[in-house]
Amino acid sequence: MYVDRKSVKVVVAGGFGTGKTTLVGSVSEIPPLVTEEVLTQASVGVDDITGIEGKASTTVALDFGRITIAPDVVLYLFGTPGQDRFWFIWDELAQGAVGAIVLVDTRRLGTSFPAIDYFERRGIPFLVAVNRFHSECLYSADEIRAALELDPAVPLLWCDARDRESSKQALIELVRHALSRLAVGA
């Protein structure tokens, strides 16, 4: 039986060390393409690893994965690199995307502002997923929303990028949000 599948491009973005590679890998139904490289002495003073001292590698181009969320809908996931020296790649990765997940680490909230700003300025629908891959978050959703100065229309949810179901639910919520924005012409 032939199923007419819709291909949907989604970007997974956020600051350095927020879990983008982890999310793509946890949910992809194919072995994900990753462009991880070992952090070297050359990154000292360039990459701020405060709060993520154990991080040993970084994405230098993109992560790529695929997941079928309905018989007729396939999401193609493009994870961005987190450091500002790689932001030139973001325009290519975001081109044609229906929306984006911006992963947030509350230990390093300041690293989230550039990603949020990027999607706001381009009018690309996005949601904020607070990654719960470390100890319990000390902040409420309202406190995080206020700190990030999020528009009330931007969904904010909790996610564990290591967990397939949690990551899948974030992607489903993003697609719903993007479709609702399309329906109202926003």
C-alpha positions in Angstrom: 0.0 0.0 0.0 1.4 3.4 -1.0 1.3 6.2 1.6 1.8 9.8 0.3 4.3 11.0 2.9 4.9 14.6 3.8 8.5 15.5 4.6 8.9 18.2 7.3 12.1 19.9 8.2 12.7 20.7 11.8 15.6 22.5 13.4 16.9 21.6 16.9 18.8 24.6 18.2 20.1 26.1 21.4 23.3 27.1 23.2 26.5 25.2 23.5 25.9 22.0 25.6 22.1 22.1 25.8 21.6 18.6 24.4 20.8 19.1 20.7 22.9 16.1 19.6 21.5 14.0 22.4 17.9 14.9 21.3 18.5 14.1 17.7 20.1 10.8 18.6 17.5 9.8 21.1 14.6 10.1 18.7 16.0 9.3 15.3 14.8 6.1 13.7 18.0 6.0 11.6 21.6 6.1 12.9 22.0 9.9 13.2 24.7 11.7 11.3 26.7 13.7 13.8 29.7 16.0 13.3 31.1 15.8 16.8 34.7 16.7 17.4 36.7 16.5 20.5 37.2 19.8 22.4 40.9 20.6 22.4 43.2 23.0 24.1 42.5 25.4 21.3 38.9 25.9 22.6 40.1 27.1 26.0 39.1 30.7 26.4 36.8 30.4 23.3 34.2 28.0 24.5 32.6 28.7 27.8 32.1 25.4 29.6 31.0 26.8 32.9 28.4 24.5 34.3 29.2 21.8 31.7 32.8 21.1 32.6 32.5 17.4 31.7 31.7 18.2 28.1 34.3 16.6 25.9 33.0 17.1 22.3 31.1 19.6 20.2 29.1 19.7 17.0 31.0 21.5 14.3 28.5 21.4 11.5 25.2 19.7 12.1 23.4 16.7 13.4 20.9 14.9 11.2 18.2 12.4 12.0 14.7 11.2 10.9 11.6 10.2 12.6 8.2 9.2 11.4 5.5 10.7 13.7 2.5 9.6 11.7 2.0 7.2 8.7 2.1 10.2 6.4 4.5 12.6 8.2 8.3 12.2 8.4 10.3 14.8 10.3 13.9 15.5 9.1 15.8 16.8 12.1 18.7 19.2 11.7 20.6 20.0 14.9 22.6 23.2 14.9 26.1 23.8 16.4 25.9 25.8 19.6 28.9 28.1 19.6 28.7 31.5 17.9 31.6 30.8 15.6 29.4 28.2 13.8 26.3 30.3 13.5 26.9 31.0 9.9 25.6 27.5 9.3 22.2 28.3 10.9 20.8 30.1 7.8 21.3 27.0 5.7 19.9 24.7 8.3 16.9 26.8 9.0 16.0 27.4 5.3 12.6 25.7 4.6 12.1 24.5 8.2 8.5 24.4 9.5 9.8 25.2 13.0 12.4 24.8 15.6 12.9 23.4 19.1 15.1 25.7 21.2 16.7 23.5 24.0 17.4 25.4 27.2 19.7 24.5 30.1 18.6 26.5 33.2 22.2 26.3 34.5 23.3 28.4 31.4 20.2 30.3 30.5 22.1 33.1 28.8 23.2 30.7 26.1 19.6 30.5 24.9 19.0 34.1 24.0 20.8 34.0 20.6 18.7 31.0 19.4 15.4 32.5 20.6 16.3 35.8 18.9 17.3 34.0 15.7 13.9 32.4 15.3 11.9 35.4 16.5 13.6 37.7 14.0 12.9 35.3 11.1 9.3 34.5 12.0 10.0 30.8 12.2 7.7 29.1 14.7 9.6 27.6 17.7 9.0 26.3 21.1 11.3 26.2 24.1 12.1 22.9 25.6 13.7 23.0 29.1 16.1 20.0 29.0 16.0 18.1 32.3 19.1 16.1 31.8 20.7 17.3 35.0 19.4 17.6 38.5 16.0 18.9 39.2 15.3 22.4 37.9 14.9 25.0 40.6 12.8 27.3 38.5 9.1 27.3 37.5 7.9 27.5 33.9 6.7 31.1 34.7 10.2 32.1 36.0 11.9 30.6 33.0 9.4 32.3 30.6 10.0 35.6 32.3 13.8 35.3 32.3 13.8 34.5 28.6 11.2 37.2 27.9 9.2 34.7 25.8 6.1 35.8 24.0 3.0 34.2 25.6 2.3 32.4 22.3 5.6 30.5 22.4 5.1 27.1 24.0 7.4 26.2 26.8 7.7 22.6 27.9 9.9 20.2 29.9 11.9 17.6 28.0 14.6 15.1 28.7 16.7 15.0 25.5 18.0 11.5 26.4 14.5 10.0 26.5 13.0 9.0 23.1 9.3 9.6 24.2 10.1 12.9 25.8 11.9 14.1 22.7 9.2 12.7 20.4 6.5 14.6 22.4 8.5 17.9 22.0 8.6 17.3 18.3 4.9 16.6 18.1 4.2 19.7 20.1 6.4 21.8 17.7 4.5 20.5 14.6 1.2 21.3 16.3 2.4 24.8 17.1 3.8 25.4 13.6 0.5 24.1 12.0 -1.6 26.3 14.3 0.6 29.4 13.3 0.0 28.5 9.6 -3.7 28.1 10.1 -4.0 31.7 11.5 -1.5 33.1 9.0 1.0 34.2 11.7 
